[in-house]
Amino acid sequence: MGFVKANIKCCHLIRKENMKKRVLFCKKMLDDSEQFMDVCSSDECTFQVDSNSRTCLVTKDDSFGRLRPGAKHPPKIHLKNSLI
């Protein structure tokens, strides 16, 4: 039937306008040689209630078939530890 097994890759749902803004911000930070020495760091972990399937069936020619869009607000619990 032409189907092959492929691993699912999750991708964030980012609007094109926001994607352009993020790329411009990153390029500006690289151009300014920003070291982020005045930034507080934090450690975060999110546990999400979602489908946990890691494989799917796609056709050989379908390069986007294994992409699974993520919902903006799935049920989850977020743990955060901040270092100042």
Secondary structure, DSSP 8 states (H G I E B T S, - for coil): --EEEEE-EEE----HHHHHHHHHHHHHHHHTT---TT--EEEEEEEE-S----EEEEETT-SSTTEEE--SS-SEEEEEEEE-
